[in-house]
Structures are given as C-alpha cells and as structure tokens.
Amino acid sequence: MHGDSTINPFLQRAVTECSGTSLKEGAVGLQIYPIIYQLVLLIIIIIIIYPIIHQLVLLIIIGQIQRSLTICVISTAQIITTLIRIPLPAIVLPFAALHRASFHSREI
C-alpha cells in the first residue's frame, strides 16, 4: 500500500480466512468466472428465446393452416351459394324420393 507491489498481509489473511482462497488463487478464479457467467447467460438465453422462436414457427404454420381452412370455407360458401341459386325442389325432391323408397321398403 506504500507504493510497493506486495500484497497487504492483513488483506491477504482476511481474504484467506473469509473465502478459503488466497488472493492469487482468487485472481485465477476471477478469470474463470466471466467464462462461466457467459455460459450461464447463453443457457438462459437459449431457455428463454428457444420457446419464443418455437411458438413463432408454430404460429406461422398455424397461420398457413388457417389460410387453407379459410380458402376451404370460402369454397364451401361459394358451393352453397351456387346450390341456393338452384331451385329448391331440384335439391329436395331427389332426397324425398329416396326417403319414400326406403320407407316403403321397410313396410314390405
């Protein structure tokens, strides 16, 4: 502390007693901590960001499916509107004839 580069013996003893390591060992540990810190940070980022990306991909896929379903619904609606333009007896009479035929076949 008086301009020389030696470690203060009191500080050395305090660090050793509190942490169980000397200042020199602690300095080596401090060089390792940033690597561990970055690895932990990377793992946390992967844990947090991976599900978000996964959900986005699923939403895109679901969006494609919904678009396909929308096209199917629109096509079905167009078919229904086309059928509505056909006179109602043309749709109902064949079903009525089938119903009568099946009803009469049960009586026999």
C-alpha positions in Angstrom: 0.0 0.0 0.0 3.0 2.3 0.3 3.9 2.2 -3.4 5.3 -1.3 -3.4 3.6 -4.2 -5.3 3.5 -6.6 -2.4 0.1 -7.7 -1.1 -1.0 -6.3 2.2 -0.6 -9.2 4.7 -3.7 -8.1 6.6 -5.8 -8.1 3.4 -4.2 -11.4 2.4 -5.1 -13.0 5.7 -8.7 -11.6 5.7 -9.4 -12.9 2.2 -7.9 -16.3 3.0 -10.0 -16.6 6.2 -13.3 -15.4 4.6 -13.1 -17.2 1.3 -10.7 -20.1 1.9 -8.6 -19.0 -1.0 -5.6 -16.7 -1.3 -5.7 -13.5 -3.4 -3.6 -15.2 -6.1 -6.0 -18.2 -6.3 -8.9 -15.7 -6.2 -7.5 -13.8 -9.2 -7.3 -17.1 -11.2 -10.9 -17.7 -10.2 -12.0 -14.2 -11.4 -10.6 -15.1 -14.8 -12.7 -18.2 -14.9 -15.9 -16.5 -13.7 -16.6 -14.4 -16.9 -16.5 -17.6 -19.0 -18.9 -19.4 -16.6 -21.0 -16.2 -16.5 -21.2 -16.1 -20.3 -22.1 -19.8 -20.4 -24.9 -19.4 -17.9 -26.1 -16.3 -19.7 -26.1 -18.3 -23.0 -28.0 -21.1 -21.4 -30.6 -18.7 -20.0 -31.0 -17.0 -23.4 -31.4 -20.4 -25.1 -34.0 -21.4 -22.5 -35.9 -18.2 -22.9 -35.6 -17.5 -26.6 -35.9 -21.0 -28.0 -39.6 -21.4 -26.9 -40.4 -18.0 -28.3 -38.9 -18.9 -31.7 -40.7 -22.3 -31.5 -44.0 -20.5 -30.8 -43.4 -18.1 -33.7 -42.7 -21.1 -36.1 -45.9 -22.8 -34.8 -47.9 -19.6 -35.3 -46.6 -19.3 -38.9 -47.6 -23.0 -39.6 -51.0 -22.5 -37.9 -51.4 -19.3 -40.0 -50.8 -21.3 -43.1 -53.4 -23.9 -42.0 -55.9 -21.2 -41.1 -55.4 -19.7 -44.6 -56.0 -23.1 -46.1 -59.1 -23.5 -43.9 -60.3 -20.0 -44.9 -59.9 -21.0 -48.6 -61.9 -24.2 -47.9 -64.6 -22.2 -46.1 -64.8 -19.7 -48.9 -65.0 -22.5 -51.5 -67.7 -24.2 -49.4 -69.6 -20.9 -49.2 -69.4 -20.5 -52.9 -70.7 -24.0 -53.4 -73.6 -23.3 -51.0 -74.5 -20.0 -52.7 -74.4 -21.8 -56.1 -76.7 -24.5 -54.7 -79.1 -21.8 -53.3 -79.4 -20.4 -56.8 -80.6 -23.9 -58.0 -84.4 -24.1 -57.4 -85.1 -25.7 -54.0 -87.3 -28.6 -55.4 -84.4 -29.7 -57.6 -82.4 -30.3 -54.4 -85.2 -31.6 -52.1 -87.1 -33.9 -54.5 -84.4 -36.5 -55.0 -83.9 -36.8 -51.2 -87.6 -37.0 -50.7 -87.8 -39.8 -53.3 -85.0 -41.7 -51.6 -86.7 -41.3 -48.2 -90.0 -42.6 -49.6 -88.3 -45.5 -51.3 -86.5 -46.5 -48.1 -89.7 -46.0 -46.0 -91.7 -48.3 -48.4 -89.0 -50.9 -48.4 -89.3 -51.2 -44.6 -93.1 -51.8 -44.8 -92.7 -54.8 -47.1 
